[in-house]
């Protein structure tokens, strides 16, 4: 059901021409108006840069962020290769099958550090040969984010920055970035199915959406052959505004 504030926002988007002009490469819909209504264009912008991070120990391991991103990658409409760039070598590619992503589509690139990961991500995006590029890094500088966003727009490849701090590294001060969306995940127990663990679930916060609004939901990985990447299990209360001193770049 469309909420009153979603209807108002959609009306403003139509008047300003934001539904199509801001999404030149289309969108990946979540298939739920509670989520799609928070995103300009009615879905995750393709050919754009997105940030995904997690809380607690998951910010070190990157496990649930990787699973969430894999669900999205599995439903991208363009069947070109997917590049996964990271200094760490702990991604278990066969495990991505449980999120619907065929690991045979992955091209894995190992780098020395965050800076090299971001540089490699930009290079691949500018070539336009990839359906999507995922880079693991703890920090995304503002200038680097702008370069990545422009590279995404050039050929329509979608970029995902998986923010991660492995091996006990500390998170630095967050900078305003050019990312179109920013997501933060927390683990949630799955529902048992036939006395077995069910599909993975997460508490998903949409902390920034350019041309849209924030939201929070309990989401579950979608069916491997389903039409949409994830399924909303429950909607949570609206989140407070970002802390003073942290601004998102326009």
C-alpha positions in Angstrom: 0.0 0.0 0.0 1.3 3.5 -0.9 1.7 5.7 2.1 0.7 9.4 2.0 4.3 10.6 2.1 5.3 8.2 -0.7 2.4 9.5 -2.8 3.5 13.1 -2.2 7.1 12.3 -3.0 6.1 10.5 -6.2 4.0 13.5 -7.2 7.0 15.8 -6.8 9.3 13.5 -8.8 6.8 13.5 -11.6 6.6 17.3 -11.6 10.4 17.6 -11.6 10.9 14.8 -14.2 13.1 12.8 -11.8 11.6 9.3 -12.5 13.4 8.9 -15.8 15.9 11.7 -16.3 17.8 10.7 -13.1 17.9 7.0 -14.0 19.3 6.9 -17.6 20.1 3.2 -17.3 16.9 2.0 -15.6 16.3 0.5 -12.2 16.2 -2.9 -10.5 12.8 -3.0 -8.6 12.5 -4.7 -5.3 8.9 -5.6 -6.1 7.6 -4.0 -2.9 6.1 -0.5 -2.9 7.4 0.0 0.7 11.0 -0.1 -0.7 10.6 1.0 -4.3 8.6 4.0 -3.0 11.7 5.2 -1.2 13.9 5.1 -4.3 13.8 7.6 -7.1 12.5 5.8 -10.2 10.9 3.0 -8.2 14.0 0.8 -7.8 17.7 0.5 -7.3 19.4 2.8 -9.9 21.4 0.8 -12.5 24.5 2.3 -13.9 25.1 4.0 -10.5 27.3 3.7 -7.4 25.9 2.2 -4.2 27.4 1.7 -0.7 26.6 -1.3 1.5 28.0 -1.8 5.0 27.1 -3.8 8.1 27.2 -3.4 11.9 29.3 -5.1 14.6 31.4 -8.1 13.7 29.8 -8.2 10.3 31.6 -4.9 9.4 34.8 -7.0 9.8 33.7 -10.2 8.0 31.5 -8.6 5.3 29.4 -11.7 5.2 25.9 -10.3 5.3 26.7 -7.4 3.1 28.2 -9.8 0.5 25.0 -11.9 0.6 22.7 -8.8 0.2 24.8 -7.6 -2.8 24.8 -11.1 -4.3 21.0 -11.1 -4.3 21.0 -7.9 -6.2 23.7 -9.0 -8.6 21.7 -12.2 -9.4 18.8 -10.1 -10.7 20.7 -7.6 -12.9 19.2 -7.5 -16.4 22.5 -7.5 -18.2 24.3 -10.8 -18.3 27.9 -9.5 -18.6 30.6 -10.6 -16.2 30.7 -9.4 -12.6 34.0 -8.3 -11.1 34.6 -8.7 -7.4 37.7 -6.7 -6.2 39.2 -7.1 -2.7 42.5 -7.2 -0.9 41.2 -10.3 1.1 40.8 -13.7 -0.5 38.1 -15.0 1.8 35.1 -14.8 -0.5 33.7 -18.3 -0.9 32.2 -18.0 -4.4 30.2 -21.3 -4.3 28.3 -19.9 -1.3 26.8 -17.2 -3.5 24.7 -19.9 -5.2 22.4 -19.8 -2.1 21.6 -16.2 -3.0 20.9 -17.0 -6.6 24.2 -15.8 -8.1 26.1 -18.1 -10.4 29.8 -18.0 -9.3 30.8 -18.8 -12.9 29.9 -15.2 -13.7 32.5 -13.8 -11.2 35.9 -12.4 -12.2 37.8 -12.0 -8.9 40.6 -9.5 -8.6 43.0 -9.4 -5.6 44.5 -6.0 -4.7 47.0 -4.8 -2.1 44.9 -2.2 -0.3 41.8 -0.1 -0.4 43.3 2.5 -2.8 44.2 -0.1 -5.3 40.7 -1.7 -5.0 39.1 1.6 -5.8 41.5 2.3 -8.7 40.8 -1.2 -10.2 37.0 -0.7 -9.7 37.2 2.6 -11.7 39.3 1.0 -14.5 36.8 -1.8 -14.9 33.8 0.5 -14.8 35.3 2.7 -17.5 35.8 -0.2 -19.8 32.1 -1.0 -19.8 32.7 -4.8 -20.1 31.1 -5.6 -16.7 27.5 -5.9 -15.7 28.5 -4.8 -12.2 31.6 -4.3 -10.1 31.9 -4.9 -6.4 34.9 -3.5 -4.5 35.6 -4.2 -0.8 37.1 -1.2 1.0 36.9 0.4 4.4 36.9 4.0 3.2 35.5 5.8 0.2 37.0 9.3 -0.3 34.6 11.9 -1.7 36.7 12.5 -4.8 37.0 8.8 -5.5 33.3 8.4 -5.2 32.6 11.0 -7.7 35.0 9.4 -10.2 33.3 6.0 -9.6 29.8 7.4 -10.1 30.8 9.1 -13.4 32.4 5.8 -14.5 29.2 3.9 -13.7 27.1 6.4 -15.7 29.4 6.2 -18.7 28.6 2.7 -19.8 25.8 1.7 -17.5 27.8 -0.7 -15.3 26.5 -0.8 -11.7 29.0 -0.3 -8.8 28.8 -1.6 -5.3 31.2 -0.5 -2.6 31.2 -3.2 0.2 32.5 -1.2 3.1 34.5 -3.5 5.3 37.3 -3.3 7.9 38.9 -6.8 8.2 41.6 -7.9 10.6 40.6 -5.5 13.4 41.0 -2.4 11.3 39.2 0.7 12.7 36.6 2.6 10.7 37.7 6.1 9.8 35.6 9.3 9.7 32.8 9.0 7.2 32.9 11.4 4.3 30.1 12.7 2.2 30.1 10.7 -1.1 28.5 10.7 -4.5 26.9 7.3 -4.0 23.2 7.2 -5.1 22.2 4.9 -2.2 23.8 3.9 1.1 22.6 0.8 3.0 23.4 -0.6 6.4 22.7 -4.2 7.4 22.4 -6.0 10.7 21.9 -9.8 11.2 18.4 -11.1 12.0 17.6 -14.8 12.9 16.0 -16.6 10.0 12.7 -18.4 10.3 12.8 -22.1 10.6 11.4 -24.1 7.6 10.7 -27.8 8.2 13.0 -27.8 11.2 15.8 -26.3 9.1 17.2 -22.8 9.0 15.3 -20.7 6.5 16.5 -18.1 4.0 19.0 -15.5 5.4 17.4 -12.4 6.9 18.7 -8.9 7.6 17.7 -5.7 9.2 18.2 -3.3 6.3 18.4 0.4 6.6 18.3 2.7 3.6 20.3 5.6 5.1 20.5 7.7 1.9 18.7 7.7 -1.4 19.3 10.5 -3.8 15.9 11.9 -4.8 14.2 9.5 -2.4 13.9 9.0 1.3 15.2 6.8 4.1 13.5 3.6 5.3 14.1 0.4 7.3 12.9 -3.1 6.9 13.5 -6.7 7.8 14.3 -8.4 4.5 14.9 -12.0 3.5 16.8 -13.3 0.5 14.5 -14.1 -2.3 13.9 -17.4 -4.0 16.7 -18.4 -6.4 14.3 -18.3 -9.3 12.2 -15.5 -8.0 11.3 -12.3 -9.9 12.8 -10.0 -7.2 16.1 -10.1 -5.3 14.8 -9.9 -1.7 11.5 -10.0 0.1 10.3 -7.6 2.8 9.3 -9.5 6.0 8.4 -6.4 8.1 8.6 -2.7 7.9 10.3 -0.8 10.7 9.9 2.7 12.0 11.5 5.6 10.1 15.1 6.2 11.0 16.4 9.4 12.5 18.3 11.9 10.3 22.0 11.5 9.9 24.2 12.6 12.8 25.2 16.3 12.8 28.4 16.9 10.8 27.7 14.1 8.3 26.3 15.2 5.0 25.6 13.4 1.8 26.9 14.8 -1.4 24.3 15.8 -4.0 
